[in-house]
Amino acid sequence: MASTSETSPVQYEMLDRVAPDAGPLERVARRIGRRLGWDVYRRRSDFHYVPSLYGDRYFKLADIREHPGFGELAAEVIGHGRTYMGYARLFTLWQAVTQAPEGAIAELGVFRGGSSWFLAAAAEQAGGGRRIFSFDTFTHFPETDLELDGSHRPTGDYHPAEDVRRYLSRFASLELREGVFPDTAAGLEDERFGVVHVDSDTYSSYRDALAFFVPRLAPGGIVVLDDYGFVTCPGATQATDEFLAEHGDEVQLFSLLTGQALLIRRSGR
Protein backbone atom coordinates (compact mmCIF):
# COMPACT_ATOMS: atom_id res chain seq x y z
CA MET A 1 0.00 0.00 0.00
CA ALA A 2 1.09 3.56 -0.61
CA SER A 3 0.00 6.92 0.73
CA THR A 4 -2.44 8.81 -1.48
CA SER A 5 -1.09 12.22 -0.44
CA GLU A 6 0.39 12.78 -3.91
CA THR A 7 -2.13 10.80 -5.94
CA SER A 8 -3.76 12.86 -8.69
CA PRO A 9 -7.44 12.73 -9.78
CA VAL A 10 -6.31 10.96 -12.94
CA GLN A 11 -4.60 8.30 -10.85
CA TYR A 12 -7.73 7.88 -8.74
CA GLU A 13 -9.63 7.22 -11.95
CA MET A 14 -7.00 4.66 -12.97
CA LEU A 15 -7.38 2.90 -9.61
CA ASP A 16 -11.12 2.52 -10.24
CA ARG A 17 -10.54 1.00 -13.67
CA VAL A 18 -8.90 -2.14 -12.31
CA ALA A 19 -8.13 -5.21 -14.38
CA PRO A 20 -11.11 -7.16 -15.75
CA ASP A 21 -10.24 -10.11 -13.52
CA ALA A 22 -10.40 -8.02 -10.33
CA GLY A 23 -12.96 -9.50 -7.98
CA PRO A 24 -15.34 -7.63 -5.68
CA LEU A 25 -12.98 -7.92 -2.71
CA GLU A 26 -10.21 -6.17 -4.63
CA ARG A 27 -12.54 -3.37 -5.68
CA VAL A 28 -13.79 -2.93 -2.12
CA ALA A 29 -10.24 -2.97 -0.75
CA ARG A 30 -9.23 -0.18 -3.09
CA ARG A 31 -12.16 2.00 -2.07
CA ILE A 32 -11.68 1.38 1.64
CA GLY A 33 -7.96 2.03 1.27
CA ARG A 34 -8.66 5.38 -0.36
CA ARG A 35 -10.81 6.48 2.58
CA LEU A 36 -7.96 5.55 4.92
CA GLY A 37 -5.45 7.54 2.84
CA TRP A 38 -3.91 4.52 1.11
CA ASP A 39 -3.61 3.27 -2.45
CA VAL A 40 -4.06 -0.50 -2.62
CA TYR A 41 -2.20 -2.47 -5.28
CA ARG A 42 -2.15 -6.13 -6.12
CA ARG A 43 0.98 -7.64 -4.56
CA ARG A 44 3.63 -8.96 -6.90
CA SER A 45 6.84 -10.55 -5.69
CA ASP A 46 10.09 -8.62 -6.28
CA PHE A 47 8.35 -5.59 -7.76
CA HIS A 48 8.69 -1.89 -6.96
CA TYR A 49 5.53 0.05 -6.07
CA VAL A 50 5.89 3.52 -7.61
CA PRO A 51 2.57 4.12 -9.38
CA SER A 52 3.17 7.83 -9.92
CA LEU A 53 6.19 6.93 -12.06
CA TYR A 54 5.40 3.52 -13.51
CA GLY A 55 1.59 3.52 -13.50
CA ASP A 56 -0.68 1.08 -11.68
CA ARG A 57 -0.78 -1.59 -14.41
CA TYR A 58 2.43 -3.28 -13.35
CA PHE A 59 0.61 -6.53 -12.61
CA LYS A 60 -0.10 -6.96 -16.33
CA LEU A 61 3.59 -7.06 -17.25
CA ALA A 62 5.02 -10.39 -18.33
CA ASP A 63 7.68 -11.81 -16.01
CA ILE A 64 10.91 -11.54 -18.05
CA ARG A 65 12.36 -14.43 -16.03
CA GLU A 66 9.94 -16.67 -17.91
CA HIS A 67 11.09 -15.45 -21.33
CA PRO A 68 12.32 -18.46 -23.37
CA GLY A 69 16.09 -18.54 -23.56
CA PHE A 70 16.64 -15.66 -21.17
CA GLY A 71 15.43 -16.59 -17.70
CA GLU A 72 17.59 -19.64 -17.04
CA LEU A 73 20.70 -17.97 -18.48
CA ALA A 74 20.21 -14.86 -16.36
CA ALA A 75 19.53 -16.89 -13.22
CA GLU A 76 22.72 -18.85 -13.81
CA VAL A 77 25.00 -15.82 -14.11
CA ILE A 78 23.35 -14.04 -11.18
CA GLY A 79 23.98 -17.19 -9.16
CA HIS A 80 27.70 -16.94 -9.94
CA GLY A 81 27.88 -13.77 -7.83
CA ARG A 82 30.07 -11.98 -10.37
CA THR A 83 27.79 -9.19 -11.56
CA TYR A 84 25.78 -6.40 -9.98
CA MET A 85 23.32 -6.55 -12.87
CA GLY A 86 19.82 -7.82 -12.17
CA TYR A 87 17.30 -9.37 -14.52
CA ALA A 88 16.13 -6.08 -16.05
CA ARG A 89 19.54 -4.88 -17.21
CA LEU A 90 20.59 -8.37 -18.27
CA PHE A 91 17.44 -8.55 -20.39
CA THR A 92 18.63 -5.46 -22.27
CA LEU A 93 21.95 -7.16 -23.02
CA TRP A 94 20.27 -10.39 -24.05
CA GLN A 95 17.98 -8.61 -26.50
CA ALA A 96 20.91 -6.67 -27.93
CA VAL A 97 22.89 -9.85 -28.59
CA THR A 98 19.96 -11.77 -30.05
CA GLN A 99 18.70 -8.94 -32.28
CA ALA A 100 21.77 -6.96 -33.33
CA PRO A 101 23.33 -7.35 -36.78
CA GLU A 102 26.35 -9.54 -37.47
CA GLY A 103 29.62 -8.38 -36.01
CA ALA A 104 31.88 -8.83 -33.02
CA ILE A 105 30.79 -8.19 -29.43
CA ALA A 106 32.80 -5.99 -27.08
CA GLU A 107 32.61 -5.06 -23.41
CA LEU A 108 34.50 -2.24 -21.71
CA GLY A 109 34.40 -2.67 -17.94
CA VAL A 110 34.57 -6.37 -17.02
CA PHE A 111 34.92 -6.31 -13.21
CA ARG A 112 34.51 -9.93 -12.07
CA GLY A 113 33.48 -11.16 -15.51
CA GLY A 114 29.77 -11.80 -14.98
CA SER A 115 28.42 -9.64 -17.80
CA SER A 116 31.12 -10.85 -20.20
CA TRP A 117 30.12 -14.42 -19.34
CA PHE A 118 26.49 -13.55 -20.00
CA LEU A 119 27.25 -11.85 -23.34
CA ALA A 120 29.30 -14.85 -24.47
CA ALA A 121 26.64 -17.34 -23.34
CA ALA A 122 23.89 -15.35 -25.07
CA ALA A 123 25.96 -15.24 -28.27
CA GLU A 124 26.56 -18.97 -28.00
CA GLN A 125 22.84 -19.51 -27.54
CA ALA A 126 22.04 -17.36 -30.58
CA GLY A 127 24.62 -19.10 -32.77
CA GLY A 128 26.79 -17.48 -35.42
CA GLY A 129 30.23 -17.77 -33.82
CA ARG A 130 30.75 -14.10 -32.93
CA ARG A 131 34.12 -12.97 -31.63
CA ILE A 132 33.97 -11.34 -28.20
CA PHE A 133 36.47 -8.84 -26.79
CA SER A 134 36.43 -7.90 -23.11
CA PHE A 135 38.49 -4.91 -21.94
CA ASP A 136 39.53 -3.89 -18.42
CA THR A 137 42.60 -2.72 -16.54
CA PHE A 138 41.66 -4.92 -13.56
CA THR A 139 43.74 -2.57 -11.42
CA HIS A 140 42.40 0.99 -11.64
CA PHE A 141 40.35 3.60 -13.46
CA PRO A 142 42.80 5.00 -16.04
CA GLU A 143 41.73 8.63 -15.62
CA THR A 144 39.18 10.20 -13.31
CA ASP A 145 37.82 13.69 -12.76
CA LEU A 146 36.83 14.58 -9.19
CA GLU A 147 33.95 16.72 -10.39
CA LEU A 148 32.60 14.47 -13.14
CA ASP A 149 33.28 11.02 -11.75
CA GLY A 150 32.23 11.41 -8.13
CA SER A 151 33.24 8.46 -5.98
CA HIS A 152 35.07 6.67 -8.80
CA ARG A 153 38.76 6.85 -7.92
CA PRO A 154 41.94 5.58 -9.59
CA THR A 155 42.38 3.06 -6.76
CA GLY A 156 39.70 0.84 -5.31
CA ASP A 157 38.25 -2.68 -5.17
CA TYR A 158 39.37 -4.47 -8.34
CA HIS A 159 39.41 -8.12 -9.27
CA PRO A 160 42.48 -10.11 -10.42
CA ALA A 161 42.62 -10.59 -14.18
CA GLU A 162 43.79 -14.20 -13.91
CA ASP A 163 40.75 -15.17 -11.86
CA VAL A 164 38.45 -13.58 -14.45
CA ARG A 165 40.38 -15.28 -17.25
CA ARG A 166 39.81 -18.67 -15.63
CA TYR A 167 36.13 -17.92 -15.12
CA LEU A 168 35.67 -17.04 -18.80
CA SER A 169 37.91 -19.81 -20.18
CA ARG A 170 34.99 -21.99 -21.34
CA PHE A 171 34.34 -19.52 -24.17
CA ALA A 172 36.88 -20.08 -26.94
CA SER A 173 35.52 -17.10 -28.88
CA LEU A 174 36.17 -14.66 -26.01
CA GLU A 175 39.41 -12.71 -25.76
CA LEU A 176 40.22 -10.88 -22.54
CA ARG A 177 42.34 -7.78 -23.10
CA GLU A 178 44.03 -6.45 -19.98
CA GLY A 179 45.30 -2.89 -19.80
CA VAL A 180 44.32 0.68 -20.58
CA PHE A 181 41.75 1.20 -23.32
CA PRO A 182 42.01 2.18 -26.19
CA ASP A 183 45.63 0.98 -26.20
CA THR A 184 44.32 -2.56 -25.73
CA ALA A 185 42.20 -2.26 -28.87
CA ALA A 186 45.30 -2.33 -31.06
CA GLY A 187 44.76 -4.62 -34.05
CA LEU A 188 40.99 -4.17 -34.04
CA GLU A 189 40.92 -1.05 -36.18
CA ASP A 190 39.25 -2.94 -39.04
CA GLU A 191 36.86 -4.96 -36.87
CA ARG A 192 33.11 -4.56 -37.31
CA PHE A 193 31.01 -4.63 -34.13
CA GLY A 194 27.37 -5.64 -33.74
CA VAL A 195 27.05 -5.13 -29.97
CA VAL A 196 29.14 -3.11 -27.51
CA HIS A 197 28.52 -2.95 -23.77
CA VAL A 198 30.09 0.02 -22.00
CA ASP A 199 30.08 -0.33 -18.21
CA SER A 200 33.13 1.73 -17.30
CA ASP A 201 31.54 4.49 -15.19
CA THR A 202 33.80 7.47 -15.93
CA TYR A 203 33.92 10.39 -18.33
CA SER A 204 37.22 9.52 -19.99
CA SER A 205 36.36 5.85 -20.47
CA TYR A 206 33.01 6.67 -22.08
CA ARG A 207 34.63 9.32 -24.27
CA ASP A 208 37.25 6.86 -25.51
CA ALA A 209 34.78 3.98 -25.94
CA LEU A 210 32.38 5.99 -28.09
CA ALA A 211 35.20 7.46 -30.19
CA PHE A 212 36.55 3.98 -30.94
CA PHE A 213 33.46 1.79 -31.26
CA VAL A 214 30.76 3.93 -32.90
CA PRO A 215 32.67 4.39 -36.20
CA ARG A 216 33.13 0.61 -36.27
CA LEU A 217 29.51 -0.32 -35.58
CA ALA A 218 27.65 -2.24 -38.24
CA PRO A 219 24.49 -0.46 -39.50
CA GLY A 220 21.87 -1.19 -36.87
CA GLY A 221 24.61 -2.06 -34.37
CA ILE A 222 23.92 -1.38 -30.69
CA VAL A 223 25.97 0.20 -27.93
CA VAL A 224 24.48 -0.50 -24.49
CA LEU A 225 25.52 2.29 -22.11
CA ASP A 226 25.13 0.83 -18.64
CA ASP A 227 25.71 4.03 -16.65
CA TYR A 228 24.01 6.72 -18.73
CA GLY A 229 20.97 7.25 -16.50
CA PHE A 230 22.64 6.98 -13.10
CA VAL A 231 23.27 10.11 -11.03
CA THR A 232 26.35 8.39 -9.60
CA CYS A 233 28.01 8.48 -13.03
CA PRO A 234 27.57 12.05 -14.32
CA GLY A 235 30.77 11.78 -16.32
CA ALA A 236 29.36 8.90 -18.36
CA THR A 237 26.25 10.94 -19.12
CA GLN A 238 28.23 14.04 -20.07
CA ALA A 239 30.64 12.16 -22.32
CA THR A 240 27.70 10.57 -24.14
CA ASP A 241 25.85 13.85 -24.56
CA GLU A 242 28.99 15.54 -25.89
CA PHE A 243 29.49 12.74 -28.38
CA LEU A 244 25.88 13.01 -29.54
CA ALA A 245 26.24 16.76 -30.01
CA GLU A 246 28.87 16.06 -32.66
CA HIS A 247 27.73 12.71 -34.04
CA GLY A 248 23.97 12.66 -33.57
CA ASP A 249 23.53 12.06 -37.29
CA GLU A 250 25.32 8.72 -36.93
CA VAL A 251 23.46 7.18 -33.98
CA GLN A 252 20.13 7.38 -32.18
CA LEU A 253 19.87 7.43 -28.39
CA PHE A 254 17.16 5.63 -26.42
CA SER A 255 17.15 6.09 -22.63
CA LEU A 256 15.73 3.18 -20.61
CA LEU A 257 14.09 3.03 -17.19
CA THR A 258 16.80 0.57 -16.13
CA GLY A 259 19.32 3.44 -16.12
CA GLN A 260 20.86 2.10 -19.31
CA ALA A 261 20.70 3.76 -22.71
CA LEU A 262 21.02 2.40 -26.22
CA LEU A 263 22.95 3.98 -29.06
CA ILE A 264 21.88 2.47 -32.37
CA ARG A 265 23.87 3.06 -35.57
CA ARG A 266 21.73 4.56 -38.27
CA SER A 267 21.44 2.49 -41.45
CA GLY A 268 23.62 3.56 -44.32
CA ARG A 269 26.23 5.18 -42.08
C-alpha positions, 0 to 999 in steps of 0.5 A, a space after each residue: 500500500 502507498 499513501 495517497 497524499 500525492 495521488 492525482 485525480 487521474 490516478 484515482 480514476 485509474 485505480 477505479 478501472 482495475 483489471 477485468 479479472 479483479 474480484 469484488 474484494 479487490 474493488 472494495 479494498 481499493 475504495 476502503 484504502 482510499 478512505 484511509 489515505 492509502 492506495 491499494 495495489 495487487 501484490 507482486 513478488 520482487 516488484 517496486 511500487 511507484 505508481 506515480 512513475 510507472 503507473 498502476 498496471 504493473 501486474 499486467 507485465 510479463 515476467 521476463 524471467 519466464 522469457 524463453 532462452 533468457 530466464 535460465 541464463 540470467 539466473 545462472 549468471 546471477 547465481 555466480 555472484 560476479 555481476 551487480 546486474 539484475 534481470 532487467 539490465 541483463 534482459 537489455 543485453 540479451 535482447 541486444 545480442 539476439 537482435 543486433 546485426 552480425 559483427 563482433 561483441 565488445 565489453 568495456 568494464 569487465 569487473 569480475 566477468 559476470 556480464 562478459 560471461 552472460 554476453 558470451 553465453 547469449 551469443 553462444 545460444 544465438 549461434 553465429 560464432 561471434 568474436 567477443 572482446 572484453 576490456 579492463 585494466 583490472 587494477 584501476 580507473 585509467 583517468 578520473 575527474 573529481 567533479 565528473 566522476 564522483 566516488 570513482 577513484 583511480 584506486 579501489 576494489 578491483 578483481 584479479 585478471 587471472 581469476 576472471 580469465 579462468 572464469 571465462 575460459 569456457 568460451 573459446 571465442 572470447 578474448 580478454 584484453 588487460 590494460 588501458 583502453 584504447 591501447 588494448 584495442 590495437 589490431 581491431 581497427 578494421 573490426 566490425 562490431 554488432 554489440 558493444 557494452 560500455 560499463 566503465 563508469 567514468 567520463 574519460 572511459 566513455 569518451 574513448 569507448 564511443 570514439 573507438 566503437 561507434 565508427 566501427 559499428 555495423 548499421 543497426 549495431 547497438 551500444 548499451 551504455 550501462 551508466 548513462 541514466 545513473 546520477 552516480 556516473 555524471 561523467 558517463 552521461 556528459 561524455 555521451 551527450 557531448 558525443 551526440 552533439 557532434 555525431 547525432 547524425 550517426 546514432 540514435 539514443 534511447 534512454 531506458 528506465 533501467 538506467 541504461 541507454 542504447 545507441 543504435 547506428 543509423 542504417 547507411 552510415 
